[in-house]
């Protein structure tokens, strides 16, 4: 909207980025976590115009500023969950006291927000007190926060008086606020316009149906809510927005409506707000004439309002609203209730005093006059004040804000998904979806949605239809699995302006899943294939879909899809890449023959070699699934083979090819967010372009024997934030040492050398001091691979005796020239090794380490930070583990985000008490009373210590602990701690916690070859 304003698309609301951005860089090793799909921190740090302070003020201005600054506060706040147009976020802004006796602070509506709010304010003398919202305007950009005046003990409180009548063109003003994140900035300017249309801030919250004041003050992030004062110290406007394209232009909200609202709030009365669901714009007389304004009416208006230069024109009329079929886009408003009218202030006065009644409007359309009578609705009634959390997502009624922006009806348009996640993680966008039906039952509004959802059992697969606000012409259809186990309760959250909190009521408890029944299906036939025995391998493939309710171990996605190879059809055993199943706190569904869907579970996760063994209930599958026959001999370079893979469209593709190379490769480590990666592997590459486009598949001989797995390997995060992946082959001969035990019903308890190696050619080995005798032995025993392995890195908890730079010659008497030669480590507690160290041949007894503790089996969500023991990837990349309390993730809008905790940090102390592990951490944090500050001593990934102070918030962010427990159906048990007390089995995941980063995809990964 408002597109006639040149450069309007470049206007952005001014919010200061998260306070974490302002902390020393040493505290933020990892990249900032996006907020449910919106990179708010980055959005608000664009280059700003040079700010100018009032350095040459007169004595009068100096006195005024000295008086004003004590009444201005810095607001630090969290919008704790997505709601309406706002995502969850943590930020800073400004406000000022408008009633010192009752404790009211005026600030922007986009600061107060329309959803859950949690925050505090800091006065000029650095006293701090909590604040909570008591009013936010449904449309205009202002709201009121309340604080306890008794909490301010060391300064005298006084209000700034609101004087909207003193805003005049040419008036010199000062903007006093928390500009650019500083404690206090004073910026000077001169009012240049009083009749500007409200700026548009793209798809976020936008003010409308009001004029704005324009000035050149060059304010920036954090100045939202600053008072705009004149030389007498009166507030004449409220800082709201400005340009960020190099122009030093600021936009101020007039104070007429805030003053009226303040008077009513003081009296404890309801602030009535009327609406006819129509947006008007101020348009100049020349444009009004082109729309049909007659010269007679123009003359009449100019005579009565000689200083006016335009009139109000209808811009958006909501379908099925009160003004639909009565007012049209482009109508010029002449009179309201027989009163000639050109200003928004007077229009607001009339509508606000006519809620539940009618108004009479006279408009001109193409030179003709039309008089209509319109019912006036309650603006608060079409502004959501409640939401429902269900299956990991948040829903509420469509708001007037959204309906106005997209010009759609408010009536029975579907329930709005303000935060998609969990079962409702729709592909393509994290917000803007309108759910039309669930399980073939319509959901036109929130009440209908609740009635439908509360009777759907856990894990039920239902059809969902939905639209996006950007494309109301298209009805999308998806099948979802309803999550009532990670998110057991369906809850209603209602705003309470008495307490400033959102009260929660449980609408429905978990319904147990329906017992699955066996189903029949057949695989597709590839009749045109030239190698029928090879392509029959399609009967050994199943599709694996994974949903991760809580992101652990630095994994970047929330959902993954790939294909797995069935290695035992009778037992339902499946091999799949760890890039698809990174850890076992997840929901796994296995689709057989593109027809039968069954649940899967993790049986075994290899710590190094990038594969996972899953299992499904084979008794539920009545299909000709075939166990893949795995080759026992390794492939050779140049060998002919058949590539069988699945492309990005989930379709099988086949090509005759040859092995181009078999070599030891090193998957790059992700330095910003350590996550699982395969190490010490021999990778196969083939001579077909299909291999680059397929993330899952096999290399298969003409008789159908599987010679190698084709898998996706997760790699590093690049500088532009993209997660790199690689497609490589792995010989099946390397699987037998583990897979055969699993087929026999054993779960291998592997031991490994906890280190990473690189290959070394003989030329390098000579320089390191390798003798000719060893070179001769290498050439004789392995004529295909003239190489050895050098220890590149040992893990932080390595106790084996090997050191970085050692060249491994033999293990238990066997020459080590291939990665598979290290497999001897799996079953031995100690290995007899011969190594070359500093040109000296040494014999060592090398110890291996057990791997049963490598996988994350416990996670704690505390103050919005997800904590667990440092996973294997961290220990691979760091020299010293500072504690077993590792920050894996922080949730947007949480205290953890607000106070600057960052992923990859280690928490070592709570209030000065050492917390070496999660047990001690939970014990100490349970002692902390709610809504009080505490200290954390933290060490970054780069070994730099710092101290953070946080305030506990159990209302929105209770402590929830998840522990691996095979007796639970989902394999995990949960415990909630509130007020230091244990509430076993009650914890649900925060709705934001399961969200993956932007770009979350379901399709198989594509990536370059190594």
ABEGO torsion letter per residue (X at the ends): XGAABBGAAABBBBBBBBAAAABBAAABABBBBBBGGBBAAAAAABBBBBBBBBAABBAAAAAAAAAAAAABBBBBBBBABBBEABBBBBBBBBBBBABAAAGBBBBBAAAAEABBBBBBBBBAAGBBBBBBBABBBAABBBBBBBBBAAABAABBBBBBBBBAAABBBGBBBBBBBBBGGBABBBBBBBBABAABBBBBAEABBBBBGBBBBBBBAGBBBGABGBBBBBAAGBBABBBABBBAAGBBBBBBBBAAAAAAAAAAAAAGBBBBBBBAGBBBBBBBAAAAAAAGBBAAAAAAAAAABAABABBBBBABBBBGBAABGABBBGBBBABBGGBBBABAAAAAAAAAAABGBBBBBBBBBGGBBBBBBBBBBBAAAABBABBBBBGGBBBBBBBAAAAAAAGBBABGAEBBBABBBEAABBBGBABGBBBABBGGBBBABAAAAAAAAAABBBGBBBBBBBBBAABAABBBBBBBBBBAAABABBBBBBBBAAAGBBBBBBABBBBBBBBBBBBBBBBBBBAABABAAAAAAAAABBBBBBBBABBBGGBABABBBBBBBBABAAAGBBBBBAAABABABBBBBBBBGGABBBBBBBABBBAAAGBBBBBBBAAABBBBBBBBBBBABBBBBGBBBBBBBBBAAGBBBBBBBBBABBBBBBBBBBAABBBBBBBGBBBBBBBBAAAAABABEBBBBAAGBBABBBBBBBBBBBAAGBBBBBBBBBBAAAAAAAAAAAAAGBBBBBBBBBBBBBBBBAAAAAAAGBBAAAAAAAAAABAABBBBBBBABBBAABAAGBBBGBBBABBGGBBBABAAAAAAAAABABBBBBBBBGGBBBBBBBBBBBAAAABBABBBBBGGBBBBBBBAAAAAABABBABABBBABBBBGBAAAAAGBBBGBBBABBGGBBBABAAAAAAAAAABBBGBBBBBBBBBAAGBBBBBBBBBBAAABBBBBBBBBAABAAGBBBBBBBGGBBBBGABBBBAAAABBBBGBBABBBBBBBX
